[in-house]
Amino acid sequence: MTTRSEPSIHAWLAERGIASTAPLETIHERPWSTVVRVPTADDTLYLKQCAPAQAFEPALTGALAGRWRDRLPGVVAVDVERAWLLLRGGGTRLRELGSFEPYPRALTLYGELQVGETADADELLALRVPDLRLDVVAAAYEPFFAEAHGLTAEELEQLRALAPSFRRLCAELDAYGFPPSIQHNDLHDTNVYVRDGGIAILDWGDSCIAHPLCSWLVPNGIAQRYGLEVEPLRDAYLEPWTSFAPRDVLLDALRLALPIASFVWVLVLERHLVAMGREHAATYERYVTEQLRKQLEWLS
């Protein structure tokens, strides 16, 4: 499939001294982004054109790649105004690799990045990365359930009744004193790539600034989905955080973080649903409902 904006892409590439050697190809087109394959004489590049809901992603990826080149994809160009991001190929997705052996290493690398990025949270907020720190999330809980979100009347009433418990949970987690950091929010097996023995973490468009341990939600779900041992993945992720707190404290904080992370995940997806409009949102609304039901199990 040829991208509909091919002439403008060619002009944009030419401004940067890049020429394609074959027709451009749209490899996916979603309400939140379009990705175009750009063959060149030296390498195959990928242009991600972000929708407004994740227009921060190019600037965020560029900033992270500048500090963490060994675990981010190769960034060729960033156009903040257009929300375009030109990348080198990340390699082979974990899901297609046939083995989860690199996943613990990827989680450790990601945890190290989070620890390092606690010093840069304000800079990333200035790039318009969404703010979902604990106080914001706690305040968002009760108003969110003014609508049903596909839940039954009984489920909705149960979640509304749990608002004080959710706020207390946020306060308990906050008391541990973890600094906010970048939170990928979608750290699953199609966003971790392996190339030449290295790891690249892609697709930062669902990211937010939040309690860092909320990132454990998705890897924990991946472990359950594929029948993986949870403990090695969990320990690999927490290892960089042992510089902040001892292991028993980290485990307690992680237990508190999971139901909060579930709601953070919902808030991120709901933001995309609102931006994409009813025509496209209907396809994805069920994921909000499913996650809210999981959250109800955790909170009850």
N, C-alpha and C positions, 0 to 999 in steps of 0.2 A: 504494500500500500504506500503510495507516495503522499508525503505530507502536503496539506493544503497551503501552507505558508512557505513553500520551497523558495520562491524568488527572494523573499525578505531574509530568509535564513542564509542563502548564498551571499547576499550583500553584507550581512552581518559578519559572516565568516571571512569574507574578503577584507573587511576592515581590520581584521586581526591576522591577516597574512595566511589564512587557511583556505585551501582549495579542496573540494571533494573530488574523488577520482571515479565515482560511480553515483547513480541516482540516490538521493536521500530516501530513507525508508522510515515510516512511522511504525515503531514496534509496539507501542501501546498508547491508547488515547483514553484517558479517564476524566471524570469531572474535575479532578484536582490537579492533573498534570498530563502533558503529552511528552513522550520520549521519542526522539528521532535519531536513527543511526546515521553517522556521517563518516563514510569511508574516506581516508586520506592516504597519501603515499607512504606515510610512516606508521600509521596506526588507525584503528577504528575508534572514532570518538562518538560520544552520546550527548545530545543536546536535550536537556530537560526544560520544558517550558511550563512554568508553574502558574496555576490559577491564583486569584487574589487571596484565597484562604490560606495559602502557604507561600505567599510571595516572599516571605522572609528566608526561605530555604537557601537560595543561592548565596546570600550574604552570610548566613550562618555556616554553610558548608565551607565557604571560602575562609572564614575566620578560623574554624576548627582545623581545616587542612593546613593552615599556616602554622599552627602550634603542634599538630599531631599528624604529621605527614605519613608516619609509618602505619596508621590505622584508618586513614581516610582515603577515598579514591583520589586519583590524580586530577586536580582541578586545572583546567586549561584556561577558562575564561569565566568571569562572572559579570552579568549585566543586571545591576540592581533595579534600574528603571523598568526594564522589560520583564524582570523576574526570570531570566534565562541563566542556565548553568550548563557549561560545557565540560564534560568529564572524559577521562580515559576509561577504558573498560576495567571493571573491577575484578574480572576473572570468572570463576565458576561459583554459582550460588550454592550455599550449603545444602539446600534441598536437593540439588542435582548432583552433588558430589558422591552420594551413596554412603556417606559416613558422617556422624556427628562428632568425630574425634577432634576437629578444630574448635568446636563450640566453647568448651571451657576456656581455651586460650583467648578467644574473642571476647568472652565476658570479663576476663581479667583486664584485657586491654581497654575495654570500655569503662570498667570501674576506675582504672587509673586516669582515664580521660576525665571522668566525672569529678574525681578528687581534685585534679588540677584545675578544672573549670570553675570550681567554687569561687576562685579569685576573680573570675571574669563574668559572673552572673549579671551584673549591672550593664556591662558592655553588650551582652547578648540581648538583654531586655531592650536596650537602645536600638538594636537591629529589628525590633518588633517581634521577637520570639514571644509567644503568648505567655502571660504571667499566670501560673497555676500554683503559686506557693500556698502553703497550708491555710493561711488566713483567707485567701481568695476562695479556695475550695470549700472551706467550712461555710463561708457566707453564701456560696452558690447552691448548697445542697437543698435547702427547703424550697426556694423559688423554683428550682428545676422541676419539682413534682407538681407544679400547677397544671401541667399537662400529663396525659396518661402514658405516652411513649410506648404504646402497644401493650401495656400491662393490664391485668384484670383489675377490677375495682378493689378487690381484696389485697392484691399485691401492692397497689398504689397506696392504700391506706396503711399497710404495714411499713412501707418505706417512709412515708410521711411521719409516722409515729416514732421512727428511729432517728429523727433529726437530732434530738438532744444527745443521743448516744454517739452519733457520727461526729458531732462537734467536740464531745469529750475525747473521742478517739484521736482527733486531729490535735487537740491540746496535749494529750499524752505523748504523742509522737514528737510534737514540737519541743516538749520538755527535754528530750534527749540532746537537743542543740545541734543537730546536723545542719550545716549551711545549705541553702538551695543551690542547685546546679542544673546543668542541661540534663534533660530527661527525654531520651529518644522516643519512648512510648510505643515503639513498634519493632522491638529488637528480636525478630523472628528469623526463621531459617531461609527466607528469601531476601533478607536485607544484610546478611553476612556473606561475604565473598572471600574466596581463597584464590590467590594468584602467586605463583612462584614461591610458595611456602609462606607468603605473608597473608595478613588479614586486612580486609577493607570493609568498613561499616558504611552502608549507603542509605539513601532515602531518609533524610532528616526532616521531612515536611510535616510530620506529626509531632515534632518536638515541642517542648515547653520548658519553662523554668519552674521547677517544682521540687518537692522533697526528692532527693536523688534515689532513695530506695524504692520509689514507685516503679522504677525500671524493671524490677524483678518480676512484675506481673506477667509479662509476655514470655520470658524464658521459662518461668514456672509452668505456664500453660503448654509450652512446647514440650517440656519434659513429660507432662501428663498425656499429651496427644500421641507421642511416639513411644511411650513406655520407657523413657530414659530414667536413669537414677538421678533423683533430684539433688542429693547431697553434694556430689562432685561439682555440679553446675553452680549450686548456691555458694559453695565454699570458694570456687574460683572467682565468682563475682564479688564476694565480700572481702577477699584477701587484700585488695588495695585499701579498703576501709579500716583495716586493723591499725593503721596509723592514726586513726581518729578515735576508735573505741575498741575495747576488748571483744572477743568473739561472742561471749554470752550476751553482752549488751547489743551487739549487732543482730543476733538472732531474735532477741525480744523486739527490737525496732522493726525488723523485717516482718515479723508477725503482725504488728500494728499497721504496717504500711500497706499490706495487701488489700484490705477492703477500701482503703483510701485510694490506692492506685486504680482500683476498679472504677471508681467514680471519676477519677482524672481521665482515664481512658475514654469513658463515656462523654465527658465534656469536650475532649478533643474531637471525637467523631461527630458530635452534635454540631460543633462549629463548622465542620465541613458540610454537613447536611443542610444547614441554614444557608450557607453560601452557594451550594449547587442548585438549590431550588427544587420544587416538588417533583418536577419531571424526572430527575435523576435520583432524588433522595429516597424514593420509595424502594429502590433496589437495595439500599443499605440500612434502612431503618431497623430491620430485624436484629442487626448486630447490637444496637443500643438496648433493645428489649432483652436479648439473651444475656448481655453483660449485667444489666440491672438485676436480673434474676439471680445471677451468681453472687452479686453484691448482697442481695437479701439473705442468701444462705450464710455468707460470712458474718453479717451483722447480727443475725438472729441468735 
